[in-house]
Amino acid sequence: MSEWVPFWPRTAAVGGVAVNHLYIAELALCTLILAMVVGMMATFCVRYRRGSAVSRAAPTQKSWGLEIGWTAGTLLAFLALFVWGAAMFLWLYRTPPGDIEIFVVGKQWMWQVQHPGGQREIDALHVPAGKTIRLVLASQDVIHSFFVPEFRLKRDAVPGTYQTVWFEADRTGQYRLECSEFCGTEHESLVAEGEALFRSYGCSGCHGAGSTVHAPALAGLYGRLVQLQDGSEVRADPRYIRDSILLPNKEIAAGYPPVMPSYAGQIGEGEMLKLLAYIQSLSR
């Protein structure tokens, strides 16, 4: 039905077609009621306009039958739409097993997709047409909302819970993958997240201002030259700081014992970027 409307947004999923039909039925009913109300208003405005010869002396007549029929008819029509919508809601939210199950994690500021074969995608999801796709949604930080407009698919990813959603694409193409949740302005900055990681990994125990361990101070470190034990110098750029965390014995600072443990295999690249942003902020 939606294909007959030239301005209707394109649809590329089985569930989207069903949602279109329900929405068109609601629009048609509301348009019909609006047309009847506006039509009667216009008729009375024209018929009883100033200067009209229509008699206004007739007594008021009761129209109970018309009013009851009008009310009952619209009530039954909207009840039918309610039953239709409730059945569709149960159909869409009763997730089938699916031909392919994919895990999706929402985080600042991306969707991270994990396929069953081990493939990973960021802000993209490649699936075959004609297959039932089952998504398991999770959130790493705040509420996100997985939204594909052309599929008429929208489901919230809530922290601490798993949400499931399914779809079946019925035509190939490229479609938008969005987050429709307005998260507000209270997201932690990269520096704040790096500071939290700095404490959680125990870095502040040695490199903090009140530490009793003989370790290099990080305040003012970023960007300056560092004297090494072999007499050479190296600039404290992102490469040096990253190697100092993952390969601490590669370039040992002069005057300090080689007691720094390696965090290789413990800190991922995403966390490394946050730590770098925090250490860089200490030099401002």
N, C-alpha and C positions, 0 to 999 in steps of 0.2 A: 504493500500500500504506500509506503514512504517513497518508493521509487517513482511514483506518479507526481510527486511534488517537486518541482524543479529547484527550489531554493533550499530543500531539506538537506541538512548535513549528511555526508556520506556515512554509510554503515558497513562494517566489515566483519561482523560476528553474528552468530546465530542468536545469542541472547539480545544483541542490539536490535535486531529486526523485531523481536517480540516487544521490547520496550517501546520501539517506534509506534507499533500498532496501538498499544495502550495509550500512549501520549496523544496520538492523532484522534483517537476516540474521545478523550477528555477535551481536546481543543474543539472538536466538532460539537459536542454537547454544550460546552460553555458558549460557543459562538451562536448556536441555535437559541439558547436562552437569552443571550444578549440581544440578538436580532429581534426577538419577540418583544422584549421589554422596550427597547428603543423604538420599535415599530409602533407599539401602542401609544407611547409617549408622543411620538411625532403625529400620529393620527388625531389624538385629542388636542394637541397644540394647533393643528390646522383646522380641525372641526370647530373648536370653540375659541378661535382667535377673536380678537377685538374686531367688531364690525360684522361678525358672521351672523347670518339670519337664522341659524339653528336655534330652536326654542330651548330655553333653559328653565322652563316652568314645570316640566314633568317631575313627578315625585321620584324620590330615590327608590330604586328597585334592588331587591336582594339578588345576589349572584352566588349563593352558597355552592351550587353544583359546579359552576365554573372554577371557583376558588379551590374547592376540594379536589377537583380533577387536576388542576394545575399543580397543586402541592403534592398530591400523590404521584403524579407522573414524574415530576422532577426527583422526588425522593426515591422512587424505584429505579430511575435511570442512574442516579449516583450510587445507590446500593449495588447495582450491577457492576459499575466500575470499581467499587470497593472490593467486591468479591473477586473480580478479575485481577486487580492489583495485588490482593493478598495471595492468590494462587501463584501469581508470577513471582512474588517475593519469596515464597517458600521454594519455588523451583530454582531461582537464582542462588539462594543462600543454602540450599541443600547440596553441598559440593559432592559430585560423583568421584569415584576413584581416579579417573583420568588416565589418559594414555601416557602422559609425561608429567612428572611432578618436579617443580622447580622451586627453590628457596630464594626469597627476596628479602633483603634487609634494608630498611630505610635509615639513613644517617645524614648528618650534616656534611655536605649538601648533595646527596646523591642517592640513587638506588643501586645497591650491590646485588647482582644476580648470580646464583650458583646453580649450574645445570647438573643433572645426575651423572653425566660423564666426566665431571670435573672442570668443565669449561666455566670461565667467569666473565661477566660483563659488567660495565659501569654505565648506568643511565641508558641501557639498551637491552632489548630482549628479542632474540631471534627464535622463532618457533615455526613449525610447518603448518600449513593450512589443512583443514579437514581433520585435525586431531584435537581431542579434548585435553586442554592444558590445565593442570591443577597447580595453583600457586599457594605457597605457605609464606605468609607475610609476618615479619617481625620488625621491631624498631629498636635501634641501639640507644636512642636518646629521648626524643620527644615524639608526639603524635605526628605521623605522616599519613598521607592519603594517596593510595595508588590509583591513578586515574588515566584511562585510555579513552578519550572522547569518542573515537570512531567505533569502539566496542560497546559503548554505553556502560562502561565498567568503572566502578569507583568503590573502593573499600579502604577503611582506615587501618593503619598499622599502629597498634597501641603498645607502649613499652610494657614488658613483663608478660605479654600474652602472644599467642599465635593465632592469626586469622587465616582462614582459607577462602579462596575465591577461584572460580573457574571460568573459562571461556573457550570458544571454538571459532577460530578465524575461518570465514568461508570464502575469502579471496586474498590473494597475495598483494603486497604493497608495503609502503612505509607509513607508519602511523605514530602519532605523538604519544610519548610516555611522560606523564607529568606528576607532580605532587600538588594536589589542590588544597592542602591544609595550610592556612596562614598561621605560622608558628609564633609570630610575635617578634620582639626585638631582644628577648632575653637569652639568646643563644650564647654559649660561652665562646669567647674568642680563641684563636689558635694559641695565643700566648697563655691564656688562662688554663686551657687544657694541657699545655706543655708543663705549666707549673704543677698541676695536679699529678702528672706522670712523674715529674722530677721528685716529688715527695713519695709517691707510691712505690717507686723502684729503689728508694732509699738513698738517692743521690745527695739529698740535703744532709744526710748524716756525716758525709765527708767534705762536701763542697759548700755547706751552709756557713753563714757568718759566725755562728757560735760553735762550730765543730772543733773538737780537740784533735782530730786526725790531721796529719800534715799532708794536705792535698791542695792543688792549685785553686785559688779563688776564681770564680767565674765572672764576677762583676768587672766589667770593662775588658773582658777577655776577647770578645768577638771583634775581629778586624785588626788586632794588633799583632806584632811579631812576637813569637815565643821562642825562647832559647832552649835548645835540646841538649841532652847529655853528651852527644857526640860533637858538640861545638857548633853545629849548624843552626840556622834559624828557619822558621816556617811561619807563615801567616795563619792566624786562627780563622780560617774561612769554613764554609760548610763541610768541605771535604775533610779538613783536619779534625773538626769536632766529631763528625760521623765516625772516622777511623779511631778516634780516641775512645769512643763508646764501644765499638764493635771489635777493634784490634788495639787494645790499650798498650801493648808492648811494641807496637810498630814505631812510634815516635814518642819517646819518654821525655817529659819536660825536665830541664836541668834543675837539680836540687830536690827532686822528689823521688821516693823509692817506687819501684814498679809493682805496686800492690793493687792497682785498679783491676777489678774483675772484668771479664769480657761479657757483654750482653748480646753476643751474636746468637741468633736463633730465638731470642726472647723479645726483642723489640722489632716490630715491623716497620716498614717504610713510612706508613701513615703516622705512627707514633714518633718516628724519628723526625719528621717534619715539625711536629708540635714541640718537641724538645729543642730543636734548632731555633724555632721562633722564640721560645722562652729565653734561651741563652743569649740570643741576639738582643732581646729586650733589656737584658741586664747591662748592656753597654750604652744605652741611650742616656 
